[in-house]
Amino acid sequence: MAEKTTANKPAENAEPPAAPANKGKVRKLAIAGIAAVLCVGGGAGAYLALGKRDAETDEAKAAPKRMPVFVDLDTFTVNLPGDDADRFMQVKLVAEVRDNASGEMVKTLMPSVRNEILLLLGSKSAGEVATREGKEKLAAEIVLAANKPLAGTPAANGVEGVNFTHLIVQ
């Protein structure tokens, strides 16, 4: 009998050759997967960041607003320096203080507080307080003057602002 040649026949147990992978499709899928992960991660990060900011805003809204404490400093009348004529300034002030304890300390030390403010007011000229900017500067200087007697007490720097309720310069 003649031997059969199997050179032209594929082996029965041999695996078929693998089809070449389409490299373009693989890249597109990889890029799409990475983009999806980035979108989900970015969205989650934004949600957490904005959610936290909203929570902080809600906490700030829920916290009661600190009500100001005011202390009446009465009326100050001072002569103003100048060569042109006798001029004076009359000012009524209300101090805004940090808390009730600071307000009580200002009242206790009122003679010293008034003295510092009177000395300051008497050193100003009419021109220095004529403009809004001049009045705002004066208010800041009054705060510093009012806090001088409070130094070394529990109410140090307790005067946070002053409000003019009456101001005349003649």
Backbone as ProteinMPNN parsed JSONL, in Angstrom:
{"seq_chain_A": "MAEKTTANKPAENAEPPAAPANKGKVRKLAIAGIAAVLCVGGGAGAYLALGKRDAETDEAKAAPKRMPVFVDLDTFTVNLPGDDADRFMQVKLVAEVRDNASGEMVKTLMPSVRNEILLLLGSKSAGEVATREGKEKLAAEIVLAANKPLAGTPAANGVEGVNFTHLIVQ", "coords_chain_A": {"N_chain_A": [[0.804, -1.15, 0.0], [0.341, 2.102, -0.584], [1.821, 4.878, 0.869], [0.202, 7.543, 2.359], [0.518, 10.903, 1.771], [0.752, 13.609, 3.912], [1.351, 16.164, 3.608], [0.01, 18.18, 2.305], [-2.244, 18.422, 3.743], [-3.773, 19.903, 6.54], [-2.938, 19.488, 9.98], [-5.004, 17.718, 12.204], [-5.251, 18.344, 14.922], [-3.992, 20.76, 15.21], [-3.871, 24.316, 15.902], [-5.762, 26.89, 14.354], [-4.247, 29.566, 12.517], [-3.857, 32.678, 14.215], [-5.989, 35.463, 13.758], [-4.931, 38.559, 12.461], [-4.783, 41.217, 14.798], [-6.872, 44.064, 14.906], [-5.384, 46.939, 15.106], [-6.176, 49.662, 15.237], [-8.799, 49.621, 16.219], [-8.381, 48.664, 18.797], [-6.85, 50.689, 19.956], [-8.714, 52.803, 19.863], [-10.68, 51.814, 21.6], [-9.219, 51.69, 23.975], [-8.613, 54.393, 24.394], [-11.202, 55.419, 24.655], [-11.976, 54.084, 26.984], [-10.188, 55.173, 28.877], [-10.948, 57.855, 28.743], [-13.552, 57.635, 29.727], [-13.072, 56.835, 32.362], [-11.695, 59.098, 33.31], [-13.69, 61.044, 33.055], [-15.658, 60.12, 34.837], [-14.183, 60.141, 37.213], [-13.494, 62.891, 37.361], [-16.029, 64.024, 37.515], [-16.917, 62.94, 39.941], [-15.048, 64.084, 41.67], [-15.647, 66.821, 41.352], [-18.257, 66.832, 42.316], [-17.849, 66.14, 45.008], [-16.221, 68.277, 45.84], [-17.848, 70.545, 45.325], [-20.052, 69.823, 46.789], [-18.983, 69.857, 49.378], [-18.346, 72.568, 49.585], [-20.917, 73.654, 49.441], [-21.906, 72.57, 51.811], [-20.292, 73.901, 53.668], [-21.146, 76.515, 53.21], [-23.816, 76.266, 53.977], [-23.41, 75.744, 56.699], [-22.318, 78.174, 57.47], [-24.478, 79.819, 57.0], [-26.241, 78.776, 58.842], [-25.061, 79.384, 61.262], [-25.511, 81.678, 63.853], [-25.704, 85.174, 63.279], [-23.365, 87.393, 64.598], [-24.369, 89.778, 66.77], [-23.865, 93.257, 66.865], [-22.302, 95.132, 69.508], [-22.921, 98.135, 70.989], [-21.531, 101.122, 72.309], [-22.245, 104.126, 73.733], [-20.467, 107.066, 73.224], [-20.897, 109.637, 73.807], [-20.998, 113.268, 73.252], [-18.458, 115.132, 71.69], [-16.71, 118.135, 71.832], [-14.474, 120.248, 70.321], [-11.876, 122.704, 69.908], [-10.518, 123.703, 66.814], [-7.302, 123.761, 65.34], [-5.859, 126.493, 63.543], [-5.2, 129.284, 61.358], [-7.04, 130.92, 60.167], [-9.579, 131.486, 61.441], [-11.555, 131.279, 64.451], [-12.313, 128.039, 64.919], [-14.364, 125.15, 65.333], [-15.134, 121.738, 66.216], [-17.786, 119.495, 66.489], [-18.659, 116.385, 67.599], [-20.549, 113.45, 67.721], [-20.28, 110.235, 68.911], [-20.533, 106.674, 68.542], [-19.299, 103.741, 69.777], [-18.388, 100.643, 68.359], [-18.099, 97.605, 69.82], [-16.285, 94.553, 70.635], [-17.599, 92.625, 72.301], [-19.955, 92.171, 75.061], [-18.467, 92.247, 77.434], [-16.214, 93.729, 76.674], [-17.499, 96.116, 76.14], [-18.352, 96.846, 78.696], [-15.872, 97.269, 79.887], [-14.97, 99.467, 78.414], [-16.81, 101.351, 79.302], [-16.097, 101.462, 81.994], [-13.526, 102.533, 81.825], [-14.052, 104.98, 80.705], [-13.401, 107.812, 81.19], [-10.637, 107.905, 80.492], [-10.74, 106.946, 77.889], [-12.3, 108.913, 76.61], [-10.565, 111.094, 76.964], [-8.338, 110.405, 75.323], [-9.582, 110.43, 72.824], [-10.48, 113.097, 72.672], [-8.007, 114.465, 72.649], [-7.011, 113.602, 70.205], [-9.011, 114.551, 68.376], [-8.759, 117.308, 68.764], [-6.378, 117.826, 67.516], [-6.79, 117.913, 64.842], [-7.339, 119.526, 61.675], [-9.783, 121.628, 60.062], [-9.811, 121.158, 57.333], [-8.784, 118.563, 57.149], [-10.865, 116.88, 57.873], [-12.867, 117.376, 56.13], [-13.571, 115.906, 53.841], [-15.037, 112.789, 52.697], [-13.147, 110.727, 52.741], [-11.369, 111.797, 54.571], [-12.943, 111.767, 56.884], [-13.318, 109.006, 57.171], [-10.693, 108.218, 57.654], [-10.288, 109.568, 60.043], [-12.124, 108.181, 61.666], [-10.881, 105.656, 61.801], [-8.564, 106.387, 63.182], [-9.693, 107.187, 65.575], [-10.592, 104.759, 66.574], [-8.144, 103.527, 67.148], [-7.229, 105.328, 69.12], [-9.21, 105.017, 71.094], [-8.733, 102.415, 71.849], [-6.313, 102.546, 73.193], [-6.424, 103.039, 76.11], [-7.443, 100.564, 76.783], [-5.48, 98.7, 76.492], [-3.659, 95.963, 77.76], [-5.717, 95.011, 79.276], [-8.446, 92.603, 79.636], [-10.066, 93.396, 77.586], [-8.523, 94.324, 75.52], [-7.94, 95.947, 72.463], [-10.649, 95.948, 72.005], [-12.446, 97.765, 70.931], [-13.868, 97.92, 67.904], [-14.781, 99.515, 65.893], [-16.058, 102.8, 65.011], [-18.924, 104.867, 64.928], [-20.162, 107.723, 63.413], [-22.595, 109.759, 64.692], [-23.268, 112.297, 64.686], [-21.897, 115.19, 63.358], [-20.276, 118.158, 63.202], [-18.544, 120.787, 61.728], [-17.246, 123.921, 62.147]], "CA_chain_A": [[0.0, 0.0, 0.0], [1.1, 3.332, -0.724], [1.707, 5.775, 2.003], [-0.454, 8.804, 2.02], [1.263, 12.071, 2.219], [-0.098, 14.579, 4.638], [1.982, 17.461, 3.489], [-0.947, 19.169, 1.852], [-3.389, 18.475, 4.651], [-3.467, 20.445, 7.852], [-3.084, 18.53, 11.061], [-6.328, 17.878, 12.793], [-5.177, 18.946, 16.262], [-3.27, 22.036, 15.148], [-4.755, 25.485, 16.017], [-5.717, 27.741, 13.173], [-3.457, 30.766, 12.772], [-4.632, 33.79, 14.79], [-6.256, 36.555, 12.831], [-4.209, 39.75, 12.921], [-5.635, 42.136, 15.568], [-7.052, 45.369, 14.301], [-4.746, 47.844, 16.061], [-6.94, 50.906, 15.317], [-9.945, 49.41, 17.103], [-7.875, 48.496, 20.151], [-6.483, 52.024, 20.434], [-9.941, 53.571, 20.089], [-11.309, 51.295, 22.819], [-8.396, 52.089, 25.113], [-8.812, 55.835, 24.592], [-12.568, 55.591, 25.161], [-11.98, 53.622, 28.371], [-9.476, 56.164, 29.689], [-11.799, 59.048, 28.794], [-14.677, 57.342, 30.616], [-12.569, 56.852, 33.736], [-11.419, 60.482, 33.659], [-14.97, 61.76, 33.214], [-16.287, 59.673, 36.082], [-13.361, 60.661, 38.306], [-13.653, 64.344, 37.426], [-17.379, 64.314, 37.999], [-16.967, 62.613, 41.365], [-14.272, 65.108, 42.364], [-16.424, 68.063, 41.345], [-19.4, 66.639, 43.214], [-17.37, 66.208, 46.382], [-15.748, 69.629, 46.118], [-18.995, 71.457, 45.386], [-20.881, 69.389, 47.915], [-18.346, 70.342, 50.58], [-18.511, 74.022, 49.602], [-22.304, 73.914, 49.8], [-22.057, 72.259, 53.224], [-19.684, 74.996, 54.414], [-22.039, 77.658, 53.066], [-24.972, 75.995, 54.823], [-23.001, 75.927, 58.078], [-22.173, 79.604, 57.704], [-25.831, 80.385, 57.067], [-26.895, 78.293, 60.051], [-24.457, 80.032, 62.419], [-26.178, 82.964, 64.095], [-24.881, 86.349, 63.035], [-23.007, 88.071, 65.832], [-24.971, 91.099, 66.852], [-22.894, 94.229, 67.375], [-22.529, 95.756, 70.809], [-22.601, 99.548, 70.843], [-21.34, 101.908, 73.529], [-22.359, 105.553, 73.44], [-19.31, 107.827, 73.69], [-21.371, 111.004, 74.013], [-20.627, 114.313, 72.305], [-17.144, 115.752, 71.868], [-16.591, 119.455, 71.221], [-13.069, 120.666, 70.397], [-11.405, 123.795, 69.059], [-9.632, 123.224, 65.762], [-6.204, 124.695, 65.077], [-5.89, 127.168, 62.24], [-4.949, 130.719, 61.401], [-8.084, 131.678, 59.488], [-10.602, 131.966, 62.364], [-11.844, 130.304, 65.494], [-13.113, 126.945, 64.364], [-14.547, 124.053, 66.273], [-15.776, 120.525, 65.703], [-18.627, 118.791, 67.448], [-18.835, 115.021, 67.098], [-21.181, 112.453, 68.596], [-19.778, 108.931, 68.482], [-20.939, 105.41, 69.153], [-18.264, 102.74, 69.521], [-18.793, 99.251, 68.171], [-17.128, 96.81, 70.569], [-16.246, 93.121, 70.342], [-18.593, 91.874, 73.068], [-20.472, 92.904, 76.216], [-17.386, 92.459, 78.4], [-15.432, 94.859, 76.173], [-18.332, 97.305, 76.335], [-18.299, 97.212, 80.115], [-14.54, 97.801, 80.158], [-14.94, 100.819, 77.839], [-17.568, 102.214, 80.22], [-15.297, 101.625, 83.209], [-12.384, 103.385, 81.503], [-14.566, 106.061, 79.863], [-12.652, 109.074, 81.249], [-9.393, 107.769, 79.725], [-11.11, 106.792, 76.474], [-12.707, 110.237, 76.134], [-9.371, 111.93, 76.915], [-7.566, 110.053, 74.118], [-10.329, 110.881, 71.637], [-10.44, 114.568, 72.668], [-6.67, 114.875, 72.213], [-6.931, 113.343, 68.766], [-9.891, 115.466, 67.65], [-8.224, 118.66, 68.866], [-5.187, 117.968, 66.677], [-7.2, 117.906, 63.427], [-7.773, 120.79, 61.074], [-11.072, 121.507, 59.374], [-9.562, 120.57, 56.011], [-8.523, 117.125, 57.259], [-12.108, 116.12, 58.059], [-13.871, 117.92, 55.215], [-13.982, 114.924, 52.826], [-15.422, 111.453, 53.182], [-11.916, 110.001, 53.041], [-10.858, 112.367, 55.816], [-13.771, 111.27, 57.988], [-13.02, 107.579, 57.347], [-9.375, 108.149, 58.295], [-10.502, 109.989, 61.42], [-12.779, 107.074, 62.368], [-9.863, 104.635, 62.077], [-7.688, 106.929, 64.22], [-10.453, 107.179, 66.837], [-10.564, 103.377, 67.064], [-6.826, 103.337, 67.776], [-7.181, 106.128, 70.343], [-10.105, 104.422, 72.088], [-8.151, 101.153, 72.311], [-5.119, 102.788, 74.023], [-6.645, 102.747, 77.534], [-7.835, 99.161, 76.963], [-4.302, 97.837, 76.386], [-3.322, 95.28, 79.006], [-6.934, 94.502, 79.926], [-9.07, 91.555, 78.82], [-10.765, 94.029, 76.459], [-7.547, 94.934, 74.623], [-8.438, 96.05, 71.076], [-12.077, 95.617, 72.019], [-13.191, 98.705, 70.081], [-13.656, 97.472, 66.526], [-15.187, 100.563, 64.96], [-16.855, 103.897, 65.566], [-19.931, 105.41, 64.023], [-20.511, 109.121, 63.647], [-24.041, 109.999, 64.69], [-23.415, 113.754, 64.616], [-20.584, 115.768, 63.051], [-20.347, 119.554, 62.75], [-17.276, 121.524, 61.7], [-17.514, 125.336, 61.847]], "C_chain_A": [[0.863, 1.236, 0.0], [0.814, 4.246, 0.46], [1.082, 7.091, 1.551], [0.382, 9.955, 2.562], [0.303, 13.066, 2.839], [0.461, 15.986, 4.544], [0.993, 18.538, 3.098], [-2.13, 19.321, 2.795], [-2.977, 19.068, 5.984], [-3.677, 19.397, 8.928], [-4.399, 18.803, 11.755], [-6.288, 18.563, 14.148], [-4.484, 20.305, 16.265], [-4.26, 23.199, 15.191], [-4.659, 26.317, 14.753], [-4.901, 28.987, 13.474], [-4.347, 31.908, 13.241], [-4.793, 34.894, 13.765], [-5.517, 37.78, 13.339], [-5.173, 40.706, 13.608], [-5.698, 43.478, 14.859], [-6.571, 46.403, 15.314], [-5.527, 49.143, 16.228], [-8.114, 50.776, 16.274], [-9.491, 49.308, 18.553], [-7.508, 49.86, 20.736], [-7.722, 52.858, 20.756], [-10.637, 53.111, 21.359], [-10.53, 51.713, 24.054], [-8.595, 53.566, 25.425], [-10.2, 56.105, 25.167], [-12.648, 55.168, 26.618], [-11.314, 54.636, 29.293], [-10.321, 57.423, 29.839], [-12.97, 58.834, 29.743], [-14.242, 57.405, 32.082], [-12.295, 58.286, 34.184], [-12.703, 61.277, 33.891], [-15.636, 61.392, 34.535], [-15.511, 60.223, 37.268], [-13.504, 62.158, 38.468], [-15.019, 64.734, 37.952], [-17.511, 64.047, 39.49], [-16.205, 63.66, 42.17], [-15.028, 66.428, 42.452], [-17.609, 67.975, 42.305], [-18.963, 66.783, 44.669], [-16.935, 67.622, 46.744], [-16.911, 70.605, 46.255], [-19.916, 71.093, 46.529], [-20.313, 69.891, 49.222], [-18.512, 71.85, 50.698], [-19.936, 74.377, 49.989], [-22.532, 73.638, 51.281], [-21.458, 73.37, 54.079], [-20.563, 76.234, 54.357], [-23.264, 77.482, 53.952], [-24.625, 76.182, 56.292], [-22.885, 77.403, 58.407], [-23.541, 80.274, 57.809], [-26.515, 79.999, 58.37], [-26.334, 78.969, 61.298], [-25.122, 81.389, 62.621], [-25.206, 84.11, 63.884], [-24.63, 87.039, 64.372], [-23.586, 89.483, 65.793], [-23.957, 92.073, 67.43], [-23.302, 94.745, 68.751], [-22.052, 97.195, 70.664], [-22.48, 100.213, 72.207], [-21.359, 103.374, 73.122], [-21.163, 106.297, 74.04], [-19.655, 109.303, 73.907], [-20.834, 111.968, 72.958], [-19.271, 114.898, 72.693], [-17.175, 117.107, 71.159], [-15.162, 119.922, 71.432], [-12.838, 121.879, 69.512], [-10.438, 123.21, 68.044], [-8.522, 124.233, 65.527], [-6.338, 125.306, 63.688], [-5.7, 128.652, 62.41], [-6.13, 131.535, 60.896], [-9.147, 132.226, 60.435], [-10.758, 130.931, 63.466], [-12.782, 129.253, 64.911], [-13.264, 125.871, 65.436], [-15.208, 122.868, 65.552], [-16.577, 119.913, 66.845], [-18.971, 117.432, 66.838], [-19.543, 114.19, 68.162], [-20.813, 111.098, 68.033], [-20.437, 107.793, 69.238], [-19.877, 104.396, 68.759], [-18.903, 101.373, 69.334], [-17.712, 98.394, 68.807], [-17.33, 95.318, 70.31], [-17.359, 92.338, 71.042], [-19.033, 92.711, 74.272], [-19.383, 93.203, 77.235], [-16.509, 93.636, 77.966], [-16.2, 96.161, 76.358], [-18.307, 97.779, 77.773], [-16.939, 97.81, 80.47], [-14.406, 99.217, 79.59], [-15.673, 101.782, 78.771], [-16.776, 102.479, 81.493], [-14.156, 102.611, 82.987], [-12.78, 104.611, 80.684], [-13.795, 107.371, 80.006], [-11.351, 109.017, 80.437], [-9.681, 107.649, 78.236], [-11.475, 108.151, 75.895], [-11.495, 111.167, 76.013], [-8.574, 111.655, 75.645], [-8.259, 110.568, 72.86], [-10.312, 112.404, 71.546], [-9.08, 115.075, 72.196], [-6.507, 114.687, 70.707], [-7.756, 114.361, 67.986], [-9.338, 116.884, 67.648], [-6.988, 118.881, 68.012], [-5.522, 118.043, 65.187], [-7.543, 119.307, 62.951], [-9.105, 120.55, 60.361], [-10.893, 120.847, 58.012], [-9.357, 119.061, 56.062], [-9.798, 116.295, 57.361], [-13.211, 116.575, 57.109], [-14.393, 116.878, 54.229], [-14.399, 113.607, 53.483], [-14.181, 110.657, 53.586], [-11.305, 110.492, 54.353], [-11.63, 111.87, 57.027], [-13.504, 109.782, 58.251], [-11.667, 107.396, 58.025], [-9.511, 108.523, 59.761], [-11.151, 108.86, 62.232], [-11.77, 105.986, 62.736], [-8.92, 105.109, 63.185], [-8.385, 106.953, 65.573], [-10.466, 105.771, 67.429], [-9.24, 103.116, 67.772], [-6.734, 104.087, 69.104], [-8.036, 105.508, 71.448], [-9.536, 103.121, 72.644], [-6.913, 101.357, 73.195], [-5.373, 102.485, 75.5], [-7.013, 101.277, 77.8], [-6.644, 98.207, 76.902], [-3.983, 97.247, 77.752], [-4.527, 94.785, 79.782], [-7.489, 93.351, 79.092], [-9.796, 92.106, 77.588], [-9.795, 94.703, 75.499], [-8.029, 94.837, 73.185], [-9.915, 95.68, 70.965], [-12.937, 96.553, 71.19], [-12.859, 98.352, 68.639], [-14.019, 98.526, 65.495], [-15.896, 101.672, 65.694], [-17.803, 104.382, 64.481], [-20.194, 106.86, 64.422], [-22.034, 109.213, 63.636], [-24.338, 111.495, 64.565], [-22.032, 114.319, 64.357], [-20.797, 117.164, 62.475], [-18.945, 120.132, 62.805], [-17.617, 122.954, 61.295], [-16.264, 126.151, 61.997]], "O_chain_A": [[1.964, 1.299, 0.547], [-0.31, 4.341, 0.954], [1.411, 7.646, 0.502], [0.871, 9.925, 3.691], [-0.796, 13.312, 2.342], [0.087, 16.877, 5.307], [1.125, 19.688, 3.517], [-2.926, 20.25, 2.655], [-1.906, 18.74, 6.495], [-4.519, 18.512, 8.78], [-4.846, 19.944, 11.877], [-7.215, 19.298, 14.488], [-4.423, 20.935, 17.321], [-5.344, 23.12, 14.612], [-3.589, 26.429, 14.154], [-4.876, 29.421, 14.626], [-5.454, 32.091, 12.735], [-3.873, 35.216, 13.013], [-5.483, 38.014, 14.547], [-6.251, 40.986, 13.085], [-4.715, 43.956, 14.293], [-7.278, 46.708, 16.274], [-5.525, 49.686, 17.332], [-8.401, 51.691, 17.046], [-10.165, 49.822, 19.446], [-7.826, 50.145, 21.89], [-7.777, 53.533, 21.784], [-11.137, 53.939, 22.12], [-11.127, 52.055, 25.075], [-8.73, 53.946, 26.588], [-10.351, 56.931, 26.067], [-13.321, 55.825, 27.412], [-11.827, 54.924, 30.374], [-10.405, 57.994, 30.927], [-13.344, 59.744, 30.483], [-14.947, 57.953, 32.93], [-12.623, 58.654, 35.312], [-12.783, 62.086, 34.816], [-16.12, 62.262, 35.258], [-16.107, 60.718, 38.225], [-13.624, 62.652, 39.59], [-15.147, 65.669, 38.743], [-18.134, 64.821, 40.217], [-16.663, 64.08, 43.233], [-15.047, 67.073, 43.5], [-17.919, 68.932, 43.015], [-19.618, 67.46, 45.461], [-17.244, 68.11, 47.831], [-16.953, 71.4, 47.195], [-20.496, 71.972, 47.167], [-21.068, 70.312, 50.098], [-18.789, 72.361, 51.783], [-20.153, 75.297, 50.778], [-23.262, 74.375, 51.944], [-22.036, 73.747, 55.098], [-20.708, 76.933, 55.36], [-23.706, 78.429, 54.603], [-25.43, 76.712, 57.057], [-23.297, 77.843, 59.48], [-23.733, 81.187, 58.612], [-27.272, 80.785, 58.939], [-27.048, 79.116, 62.29], [-25.276, 82.158, 61.673], [-24.037, 84.029, 64.26], [-25.546, 87.242, 65.169], [-23.308, 90.263, 64.882], [-23.26, 91.742, 68.39], [-24.482, 94.786, 69.1], [-20.914, 97.442, 70.265], [-23.229, 99.906, 73.135], [-20.581, 103.805, 72.271], [-20.883, 106.166, 75.232], [-18.767, 110.115, 74.165], [-20.296, 111.562, 71.928], [-18.984, 115.124, 73.868], [-17.618, 117.203, 70.014], [-14.682, 119.989, 72.563], [-13.512, 122.063, 68.498], [-9.638, 122.333, 68.368], [-8.775, 125.438, 65.514], [-6.877, 124.681, 62.774], [-5.996, 129.216, 63.463], [-6.21, 132.731, 61.172], [-9.587, 133.359, 60.241], [-10.17, 129.851, 63.416], [-13.892, 129.555, 64.472], [-12.416, 125.709, 66.313], [-15.749, 122.992, 64.453], [-16.122, 119.825, 67.986], [-19.496, 117.34, 65.728], [-19.187, 114.223, 69.34], [-21.001, 110.829, 66.846], [-20.837, 107.924, 70.395], [-19.585, 104.207, 67.578], [-19.83, 100.996, 70.05], [-16.552, 98.441, 68.398], [-18.38, 94.881, 69.838], [-17.99, 91.478, 70.428], [-18.544, 93.822, 74.477], [-19.366, 94.278, 77.833], [-16.105, 94.449, 78.798], [-15.614, 97.19, 76.695], [-18.248, 98.98, 78.036], [-16.86, 98.749, 81.262], [-13.79, 100.076, 80.221], [-15.21, 102.899, 79.002], [-16.782, 103.596, 82.011], [-13.856, 103.427, 83.858], [-11.929, 105.218, 80.035], [-13.547, 108.012, 78.984], [-11.005, 109.987, 79.763], [-8.944, 108.193, 77.414], [-11.014, 108.508, 74.811], [-11.407, 111.944, 75.062], [-8.176, 112.596, 74.958], [-7.61, 111.077, 71.945], [-10.147, 112.951, 70.455], [-9.016, 116.026, 71.417], [-5.926, 115.533, 70.027], [-7.257, 114.967, 67.038], [-9.436, 117.587, 66.643], [-6.588, 120.027, 67.803], [-4.627, 118.218, 64.361], [-7.98, 120.157, 63.727], [-9.49, 119.411, 60.097], [-11.739, 120.059, 57.588], [-9.718, 118.356, 55.12], [-9.806, 115.127, 56.975], [-14.37, 116.193, 57.277], [-15.551, 116.957, 53.818], [-14.14, 113.364, 54.661], [-14.16, 110.002, 54.628], [-10.789, 109.702, 55.143], [-11.044, 111.586, 58.072], [-13.467, 109.347, 59.401], [-11.51, 106.52, 58.875], [-8.922, 107.876, 60.627], [-10.756, 108.619, 63.372], [-11.798, 105.457, 63.847], [-8.52, 104.314, 64.036], [-7.743, 106.762, 66.606], [-10.364, 105.606, 68.645], [-9.215, 102.552, 68.865], [-6.226, 103.556, 70.091], [-7.626, 105.48, 72.608], [-9.823, 102.759, 73.785], [-6.503, 100.424, 73.885], [-4.602, 101.735, 76.099], [-6.9, 100.81, 78.933], [-6.783, 97.028, 77.228], [-4.03, 97.939, 78.769], [-4.368, 94.194, 80.849], [-7.051, 93.142, 77.96], [-10.102, 91.36, 76.658], [-10.204, 95.574, 74.732], [-8.473, 93.778, 72.74], [-10.361, 95.162, 69.941], [-14.039, 96.184, 70.785], [-11.713, 98.47, 68.208], [-13.602, 98.433, 64.341], [-16.29, 101.519, 66.851], [-17.512, 104.31, 63.287], [-20.416, 107.179, 65.59], [-22.68, 108.791, 62.677], [-25.481, 111.908, 64.369], [-21.082, 113.969, 65.058], [-21.405, 117.336, 61.419], [-18.241, 119.986, 63.805], [-18.203, 123.183, 60.237], [-16.288, 127.364, 61.788]]}, "name": "protein", "num_of_chains": 1, "seq": "MAEKTTANKPAENAEPPAAPANKGKVRKLAIAGIAAVLCVGGGAGAYLALGKRDAETDEAKAAPKRMPVFVDLDTFTVNLPGDDADRFMQVKLVAEVRDNASGEMVKTLMPSVRNEILLLLGSKSAGEVATREGKEKLAAEIVLAANKPLAGTPAANGVEGVNFTHLIVQ"}
